[in-house]
Amino acid sequence: MAGLELAEVILAVIIGTLAAIVYSLRVLILLERRVASMEQNIQKMTSRVLKEEVRIEKALGRKTAKRKVTKRKKRR
């Protein structure tokens, strides 16, 4: 009978470990969804700010400033 009890304990430990893995994956998926929605909100806000900047620049009569692209020298 002692062998059967040991097998039950081992089985309980394995099932508990699997349950913990499933729960942690569930939490990970929920956190990933939250981060994705935060990224979408940030993208919406930045596009609104960009539109507002363009509107302000047009109202002031300025053209959008173009940045110069500088070439890097190759190191030897």
ABEGO torsion letter per residue (X at the ends): XAAAAAAAAAAAAAAAAAAAAAAAAAAAAAAAAAAAAAAAAAAAAAAAAAAAAAAAAAAAGBBBBBBBBBBBBBBX
